[in-house]
């Protein structure tokens, strides 16, 4: 039973942290660190959002091309589930690179510029580990090391929270603690940047995007539902 609770909590909070809704909690904070792993992790997922399409004023033909790309990637997404964490991360990075020219081929120059801003806002503090962002901000080797250490520290604290909650407890309270950890981590990451770099970050992120980012709702294809179902299956087989 204890193992089951751990698995279920881990799946639930992992879905919460990784979801675009998590990133969307940064609305109204300007171009600060709004999220952790929002839609920026998958360019076409973000482009498929109605709010983003309206913000970019996509044509019917552009929306059709985005939909076709989403459909072509859906099958490949399922294959990631069987990989290890390291292999999955590598595949996701490869896909993100492959998506860049595909997105550029669909969008006009002004649309692409705004899309990059929205993507950066959705990724939030996680974007500091992106080599392109790090280069734009001119992060030093010391700053990159500090960013990595802060991210690893957050992951370690999250694991400790999972273990501490193994006996059960209030899941909503656990979610609040996870969000507090997220906010603390973002403050630490923002403290890594100099005033000049913070100004550059705001320039890169552009005007705050106020649209809603929705999770897919197709049964277990939705991120949260899929993770919960996977945790339940794993617990039953344990």
C-alpha positions in Angstrom: 0.0 0.0 0.0 2.8 2.4 0.9 4.5 1.8 -2.4 1.2 2.4 -4.2 0.7 5.7 -2.5 4.3 6.8 -3.4 3.8 5.8 -7.1 0.4 7.6 -7.3 1.7 10.8 -5.7 4.8 10.8 -7.9 2.7 10.5 -11.0 0.2 13.1 -9.9 2.8 15.7 -9.0 5.0 14.9 -12.0 2.0 15.6 -14.2 1.4 18.9 -12.3 5.0 20.1 -12.5 5.3 19.2 -16.2 1.9 20.5 -17.3 1.4 23.8 -19.2 -1.0 24.8 -16.5 1.9 24.9 -14.1 3.7 27.3 -16.4 0.6 29.3 -16.8 0.7 30.2 -13.1 3.3 32.8 -14.1 0.7 35.0 -15.7 0.7 38.6 -14.5 4.3 38.5 -13.4 5.7 40.1 -16.5 8.4 38.3 -18.3 9.8 36.6 -15.2 10.3 32.9 -14.6 6.7 31.7 -15.1 7.0 28.0 -15.5 9.2 24.9 -15.5 8.4 22.7 -18.4 5.5 24.2 -20.3 4.5 23.9 -23.9 8.0 24.9 -24.9 9.0 21.3 -24.5 7.1 20.5 -27.6 6.8 23.3 -30.2 3.8 21.8 -32.0 1.9 21.1 -28.8 2.2 24.8 -28.1 1.3 25.8 -31.6 -1.8 23.6 -31.5 -3.2 25.7 -28.6 -6.1 27.9 -29.8 -4.9 30.8 -27.6 -1.5 30.7 -29.3 -3.0 30.4 -32.8 -5.1 33.5 -32.1 -2.1 35.4 -30.6 -0.1 34.6 -33.7 -3.1 35.1 -36.1 -2.4 31.9 -37.9 -4.2 31.3 -41.2 -6.4 28.2 -41.8 -3.6 26.7 -43.9 -1.0 27.2 -41.2 -3.3 25.6 -38.6 -3.8 22.7 -41.0 0.0 22.2 -41.2 0.3 22.4 -37.4 -2.4 19.7 -37.0 -0.6 17.5 -39.6 2.6 17.8 -37.7 0.9 16.9 -34.4 -0.6 13.8 -35.9 2.7 12.6 -37.3 4.4 13.0 -33.9 1.7 11.3 -31.9 2.8 7.8 -32.6 6.4 8.6 -31.9 5.4 10.0 -28.5 4.0 6.6 -27.4 7.4 5.0 -28.1 9.1 7.2 -25.5 7.3 5.5 -22.6 9.5 2.4 -22.8 12.8 4.3 -22.7 14.9 5.1 -19.7 14.8 8.7 -18.3 18.1 9.5 -20.0 17.1 8.0 -23.3 13.8 9.8 -23.2 15.4 13.1 -22.5 17.8 12.6 -25.4 15.0 11.8 -27.8 13.0 14.8 -26.6 16.0 17.1 -27.2 16.5 15.6 -30.7 12.9 16.2 -31.5 13.0 19.7 -30.2 15.9 20.5 -32.6 14.1 18.8 -35.5 11.0 20.8 -34.8 12.7 24.2 -35.1 13.1 24.2 -38.9 9.6 22.7 -39.2 8.1 25.5 -37.2 10.1 28.1 -39.1 8.7 26.7 -42.4 5.1 27.3 -41.2 5.4 30.6 -39.5 6.1 34.1 -40.9 9.1 36.0 -39.4 7.0 38.1 -37.1 4.9 35.1 -36.0 8.1 33.1 -35.3 9.5 35.9 -33.2 6.4 36.1 -31.0 6.2 32.3 -30.9 9.7 32.1 -29.5 8.8 34.6 -26.8 5.7 32.6 -25.8 7.7 29.4 -25.8 10.4 31.0 -23.6 7.8 32.2 -21.1 6.2 28.8 -20.9 9.6 27.1 -20.3 10.4 29.6 -17.6 13.5 28.9 -15.5 14.1 25.6 -17.2 15.2 27.7 -20.3 18.4 28.8 -18.5 19.8 25.3 -19.2 19.1 25.8 -23.0 22.5 26.5 -24.7 20.9 29.0 -27.0 19.3 30.9 -24.1 22.5 30.7 -22.1 24.5 32.1 -25.0 22.0 35.0 -25.5 22.3 35.9 -21.8 26.0 35.4 -21.9 26.0 33.1 -18.9 29.4 32.4 -17.4 30.6 28.9 -16.7 30.1 29.6 -13.0 26.5 30.7 -13.6 25.8 27.6 -15.7 27.1 25.4 -12.8 24.9 27.3 -10.3 21.9 26.8 -12.5 22.5 23.1 -12.7 23.1 22.8 -9.0 19.9 24.7 -8.2 17.9 22.5 -10.6 19.4 19.3 -9.1 18.7 20.6 -5.6 15.0 21.1 -6.5 14.8 17.5 -7.9 16.4 16.2 -4.7 13.9 18.0 -2.5 11.0 16.8 -4.6 12.2 13.2 -4.1 12.3 13.7 -0.4 8.8 15.1 -0.5 7.7 11.9 -2.3 9.2 9.7 0.4 7.9 11.8 3.3 4.4 11.5 1.8 4.6 7.8 1.4 2.3 7.1 4.2 -0.5 9.1 2.6 -1.8 12.5 3.6 -3.4 15.5 2.0 -2.6 15.5 -1.7 -3.6 19.2 -2.1 -1.2 20.1 0.7 1.5 18.2 -1.2 0.7 20.2 -4.3 1.0 23.4 -2.4 4.4 22.4 -1.1 5.5 21.5 -4.6 4.5 24.9 -5.9 6.3 26.6 -3.0 9.4 24.7 -4.0 8.9 25.8 -7.6 8.7 29.4 -6.5 11.7 29.2 -4.3 13.7 27.6 -7.1 12.7 30.3 -9.5 13.8 33.0 -7.1 17.2 31.3 -6.7 17.6 31.0 -10.5 16.7 34.6 -11.0 19.3 35.5 -8.4 21.9 33.9 -10.6 21.4 36.6 -13.2 23.0 40.0 -13.1 20.7 43.1 -13.6 21.8 43.3 -17.2 21.0 39.7 -17.8 17.6 40.0 -16.2 16.9 42.9 -18.5 18.0 40.8 -21.5 15.7 38.0 -20.3 12.7 40.3 -20.3 13.7 41.5 -23.8 13.9 37.8 -25.0 10.6 36.9 -23.4 8.7 39.9 -24.7 5.2 41.0 -23.6 3.5 38.5 -21.2 1.3 36.0 -22.9 -2.1 35.8 -21.2 -3.7 33.1 -23.2 -4.8 29.7 -21.6 -2.7 26.6 -22.3 -4.8 23.4 -22.1 -3.7 19.9 -21.5 -4.8 17.3 -24.1 -8.0 15.6 -23.0 -8.1 12.3 -24.9 -8.6 9.7 -22.2 -5.2 8.4 -21.1 -3.5 10.5 -23.7 -3.8 13.5 -21.4 -0.6 13.9 -19.5 -2.1 13.7 -16.0 -4.5 10.9 -16.7 -1.8 8.9 -18.5 0.7 9.2 -15.6 -2.0 8.3 -13.0 -3.0 5.2 -15.0 0.7 4.2 -15.4 1.2 4.5 -11.6 -1.8 2.4 -10.9 -0.7 -0.3 -13.3 2.8 -0.3 -11.8 1.4 -0.6 -8.2 -0.7 -3.5 -9.2 2.2 -5.4 -10.7 4.5 -4.6 -7.7 
